Amino acid sequence: MLDPTITEALRAEGFAAVCGVDEAGRGPLCGPVVAAAVILPAGWAPEGLDDSKKLSPKKREKLYDEIIAHAVSYGIAEASVEEIDALNILEATLLAMRRAIAKLDPAPDFALIDGNVDRDFPLPARAVVGGDAKVAEIAAASILAKVTRDRMCLDLDAAYPEYGIAGHKGYGTKAHMDALRKYGPAPIHRKQFIRFLDREREG
């Protein structure tokens, strides 16, 4: 259940522009990780706002449009497959989050980050475990990130139809694993995430 007191307490401390930050795509075997940052008008949230994972695709799309239309500011950014392989998924996720925050105009003065890591941000920040189900700004960011990445997956599916990405969104389903075994990895696959192929060949 969303808890407005978290953001309200920060505003009472003098932080006028609190943004929520979340990501989509940490777990999949392919494609970028996408992050979004959102500043909402004080006291406003669209009806039905919740953690993106709890919403249907149709509801997410509707809320995406409402958030884009009403947000004080929002930013959406990504870290590439190459950056994920070079840095690791956590560092790439934090990089995407920092890039999303940098796109906000007006700029925020405090960031609420979904998860348990809030280091190396260029402004005061606090991690909120399960924040996408507690903080409206983080829930809004989760929807922008999820919808954006799902749309990217449709493009990836069109480019690499043999992997079925439109259906599983890059996650390690049986169908995806079987396609990897049959066709091998594509440039969109995260090398660090598909080491099982090397182990199977070695075994």
Buried (B, 14 or more C-beta within 10 A) or exposed (E): EBEEEBBEEBBEEEBEBBBBBBBBBBEBBBBBBBBBBBBBEEEEBBEEBBBBEEBEEEBBBBBBEBBBEBBBBBBBBBBBBEBBBEBEBEBBBBBBBBBBBEBBEEBBBBBBBBBEBBEEBEBBBBBBEEBBBBBBBBBBBBBBBBBBBBEBBEEBBEEBEEBBBBEBBBBBBEEBBEBBEEEEBBEBBBBBBBEEBEEEEEE
